Amino acid sequence: MKIVTFSIDDKDPRVGALLAGELVLDFAAALGKDQNPLAWLDLDGKLFNDARAMYERVTKDGATLNQLREGEAIVDRARVKLLAPVARPGKIICVGLNYRDHAAES
């Protein structure tokens, strides 16, 4: 599953997943849970697990895909503007492995 943060018509950021590269599954629209985009990225949280289950269902069942497309939870990739994956990361950790000593330390 390729998770993306995106906007449609420059509105509020949303979180979803790419489907076959040409479609985007909007998690909030598909699940009826309009949450802060960062809440969808909590890998241990209920929202993420619900989103993953919806993604699995959509990729395996064409009827679900068509139903969500009619409800505008599936949008064409051409309509969305991709944004930074995590809008406000809590911290950024960098590791330099370009030197042998640094590699040995890590």
C-alpha positions in Angstrom: 0.0 0.0 0.0 1.4 3.4 -1.0 0.1 6.0 1.3 -0.1 9.6 0.1 -1.1 12.9 1.4 -3.0 15.0 -1.1 -5.5 17.8 -1.7 -8.2 18.2 -4.3 -8.7 21.7 -5.7 -6.2 23.0 -3.1 -8.6 22.2 -0.2 -7.5 20.7 3.2 -4.9 17.9 3.1 -6.3 14.4 3.0 -4.6 11.0 3.4 -5.2 8.0 1.1 -3.5 5.3 -0.9 -2.6 5.0 -4.5 -4.5 2.3 -6.5 -2.9 1.0 -9.6 -1.1 4.3 -9.9 -4.0 6.1 -11.6 -6.5 6.2 -8.7 -6.4 7.5 -5.2 -8.5 6.0 -2.3 -9.5 8.8 0.1 -9.5 7.2 3.5 -11.7 9.7 5.2 -14.3 9.7 2.5 -14.3 5.9 2.2 -14.7 5.3 6.0 -16.8 8.4 6.8 -14.2 9.5 9.4 -12.9 13.0 8.7 -9.8 13.2 10.9 -6.6 15.2 11.2 -4.3 13.8 8.5 -1.7 12.9 11.0 -4.2 10.6 12.8 -4.3 8.3 9.8 -0.5 7.8 9.9 -0.5 6.2 13.4 0.5 2.7 12.4 -0.8 1.3 15.7 -4.0 3.2 15.6 -7.5 2.1 14.8 -7.8 4.6 11.9 -4.8 3.1 10.1 -6.0 -0.4 10.6 -9.5 0.5 9.3 -7.8 2.2 6.3 -5.7 -0.9 5.6 -8.7 -3.2 5.7 -10.6 -0.8 3.3 -7.6 -0.8 0.9 -7.5 -4.6 0.9 -11.2 -4.8 0.2 -11.0 -2.3 -2.6 -8.1 -4.0 -4.3 -9.8 -7.4 -4.2 -13.4 -6.5 -5.0 -14.4 -4.5 -8.1 -17.9 -3.9 -6.7 -16.5 -2.1 -3.7 -14.2 0.0 -6.0 -17.1 1.0 -8.1 -19.3 1.8 -5.1 -16.6 4.0 -3.6 -15.9 5.7 -6.9 -19.6 6.7 -7.2 -19.4 8.1 -3.6 -16.2 10.1 -4.6 -14.0 8.2 -2.2 -12.0 7.1 -5.2 -10.6 9.9 -7.3 -8.5 10.1 -10.4 -4.8 10.7 -9.8 -5.0 13.6 -12.3 -7.4 15.5 -10.0 -5.2 15.4 -6.9 -2.1 17.4 -5.9 0.3 15.2 -4.0 1.7 16.9 -0.8 4.5 16.1 1.6 3.9 12.7 3.0 4.0 13.9 6.6 3.0 17.6 6.9 4.6 18.2 10.4 7.0 15.4 11.4 7.7 15.3 15.1 11.4 14.7 14.5 13.8 13.9 11.7 16.5 11.4 12.3 19.5 11.1 10.0 22.1 8.5 9.9 25.3 8.9 8.0 26.6 5.6 6.7 29.0 7.1 4.2 32.0 6.5 6.4 33.2 3.2 7.7 33.4 4.4 11.3 29.8 5.7 11.2 28.6 2.4 9.8 30.4 0.5 12.6 28.8 2.7 15.3 25.3 2.0 14.0 
